[in-house]
């Protein structure tokens, strides 16, 4: 979010609805990548090779999607993951 002083984004942009929507979408994306790096272990992988890393990333993204779908459906508490 833009701060009141010393911001690169001026008030003309911040007052539009599209800017607010963009911030919400950006937060959702940042939360996903934060979860994948911390919980999924992709911040510092121990695997060597592009194929192994691609497999780990695929498994991690799939797991995140399952956890998110479960929390949206109400049958899983995402704070446990």
C-alpha positions as CSV (number, residue, x, y, z in Angstrom):
1,X,0.0,0.0,0.0
2,X,1.2,3.5,-0.7
3,X,2.2,5.7,2.2
4,X,1.0,9.3,2.5
5,X,4.5,10.7,2.1
6,X,7.4,9.7,-0.1
7,X,5.3,7.5,-2.4
8,X,5.8,6.9,-6.1
9,X,2.0,6.6,-6.5
10,X,0.2,9.9,-6.3
11,X,-3.4,10.6,-5.1
12,X,-4.9,10.6,-8.6
13,X,-4.1,6.9,-8.9
14,X,-4.9,5.9,-5.4
15,X,-8.4,7.2,-5.4
16,X,-9.6,4.8,-8.3
17,X,-11.3,1.6,-7.6
18,X,-8.9,-0.4,-9.8
19,X,-6.0,0.5,-7.6
20,X,-7.8,-0.9,-4.6
21,X,-8.6,-4.1,-6.5
22,X,-5.0,-4.4,-7.6
23,X,-3.8,-4.2,-4.0
24,X,-6.2,-6.9,-2.9
25,X,-5.1,-9.2,-5.8
26,X,-1.4,-8.5,-5.1
27,X,-1.9,-9.4,-1.4
28,X,-3.5,-12.7,-2.3
29,X,-0.6,-13.6,-4.7
30,X,2.0,-12.6,-2.1
31,X,0.3,-14.7,0.5
32,X,0.5,-17.7,-1.8
33,X,4.2,-17.3,-2.6
34,X,4.9,-16.7,1.1
35,X,3.2,-19.9,2.1
36,X,5.0,-21.8,-0.7
37,X,8.4,-20.5,0.4
38,X,7.9,-21.1,4.2
39,X,5.7,-24.1,4.5
40,X,6.4,-25.7,1.1
41,X,10.2,-25.4,1.6
42,X,10.9,-23.7,-1.7
43,X,12.8,-20.8,-0.1
44,X,15.9,-23.0,0.1
45,X,15.6,-26.3,-1.7
46,X,17.9,-29.3,-1.2
47,X,17.2,-30.8,-4.6
48,X,19.6,-30.6,-7.5
49,X,18.4,-30.6,-11.1
50,X,15.7,-28.8,-13.0
51,X,13.4,-31.9,-13.2
52,X,13.5,-32.5,-9.4
53,X,13.0,-28.9,-8.6
54,X,10.1,-28.7,-11.1
55,X,8.5,-31.7,-9.4
56,X,8.9,-30.2,-5.9
57,X,7.4,-26.9,-7.1
58,X,4.5,-28.7,-8.8
59,X,3.8,-30.7,-5.6
60,X,4.0,-27.6,-3.5
61,X,1.7,-25.5,-5.7
62,X,-0.8,-28.4,-5.8
63,X,-0.7,-28.7,-2.0
64,X,-1.3,-25.0,-1.6
65,X,-4.3,-25.2,-3.9
66,X,-5.8,-28.1,-1.9
67,X,-5.3,-26.3,1.4
68,X,-6.9,-23.2,0.0
69,X,-9.8,-25.0,-1.5
70,X,-10.4,-26.8,1.8
71,X,-10.3,-23.6,3.7
72,X,-12.7,-21.9,1.3
73,X,-15.0,-24.9,1.5
74,X,-15.0,-24.8,5.3
75,X,-13.7,-28.4,5.9
76,X,-10.1,-27.5,6.6
77,X,-8.6,-24.9,8.9
78,X,-5.7,-23.5,6.9
79,X,-3.9,-22.2,10.0
80,X,-2.8,-25.8,10.8
81,X,-0.8,-26.1,7.6
